[in-house]
Amino acid sequence: MEQQQRSAWERQLLIRDKNRPTVHDYIPRIFTDFYEMHGDRGYGDDGALIGGIGRLDGLPVTILAQVKGRNLQENKKSNFAMPHPEGYRKALRLAHQAEKFHRPVICLIDTPGAFCGVEAEERGQGEAIARNMMEFMMLKTPIISVVLGEAGSGGALALGVCDELAMLENALYSVISPRGCASILWKDASREQDACEVLQITAEDMLRFGVAEAIIPEPFGGAQEDIDKISENLKEYLVKTTTEKLQKDLDVLQKERYTKFRKIGVFQEQ
């Protein structure tokens, strides 16, 4: 399928459409026998990030997914897809469990960013994200991450340390939200569209920078146009990639993961 030439701003409008599929649409279509597990064994459960065990084409895997809602009630339940520290600690707990049984970890990323409220900071938001990044780097099992829509800042990075990262065609991966960037750079949040274009945050940009390894095509009207087709594309990619990664020696897998992140970084001096 030929990729559409949409601007970053047009893609942002598309991925924020209330009809865009969420993990609640993808998980039942891609995985079987999904069993959700709750809590970080320290503070509580976080509705912004769900985790559990399922089967991918018969293969047992651990699924970690950030939850967006389609209406106000669903968004309140999932804190508008902005995880608290206990969400990231739950993800790390389940990742270590997956490591113990050598199950691949599948991360589905879709968040504007981690929750930045006072209570989240009091419970160690920054430390929770940093620990996930550190421990995922050396996790002794394959990790595959997919950006479904938004991937904002550290909130996405906590699940973005992986062996291979794929992005849906219209997904965006950004160090900061365009609105936040405009507020800082130009002291004018209304220039969100300008920031969207200069940040270079599209799937094609991420592929060019070496942040992502694959782009999963979407129908012309976006993933919301044909949920079954996009789920089929996602499943095909995940089956192929997990099979390849499971065939690698663990030492080789860890070394390649480390090398992947060491080589990321493009800058220009004026």
Order of alpha helices (4+ residues) and beta strands (2+ residues): alpha-alpha-beta-beta-beta-alpha-alpha-beta-alpha-alpha-beta-alpha-beta-beta-alpha-alpha-alpha-beta-alpha-alpha
